[in-house]
Amino acid sequence: MSRIDKYLWHARFYKSRTLAADAVSGGRVRINGEHCVKPAASVKAGDVLTVTAGSHVRIVKVVAFGVRRGPASEARQL
């Protein structure tokens, strides 16, 4: 399990953890269809995330967690 803001930053959805936390607080992220407003909300393997950025909506399934924010090729495996 991991924090949603940390996962979004590790998986390279956002350039910084602060931007990820702001997106979560702003209501632009859902976990399993439920609005998430706390950046400290837990996310686990198997959860489905809906991330809205402007006019783009991404729906992803959490497969794994990273221990660091590595290269993009590593982030795609998360």
Stockholm file with secondary structure:
# STOCKHOLM 1.0

chainA/1-78         MSRIDKYLWHARFYKSRTLAADAVSGGRVRINGEHCVKPAASVKAGDVLTVTAGSHVRIVKVVAFGVRRGPASEARQL
#=GR chainA/1-78 SS CEEHHHHHHHTTSSSSHHHHHHHHHTTCEEETTEECCCTTCEECTTCEEEEEETTEEEEEECCCCCSSCCCHHHHTTC
#=GC SS_cons        CEEHHHHHHHTTSSSSHHHHHHHHHTTCEEETTEECCCTTCEECTTCEEEEEETTEEEEEECCCCCSSCCCHHHHTTC
//
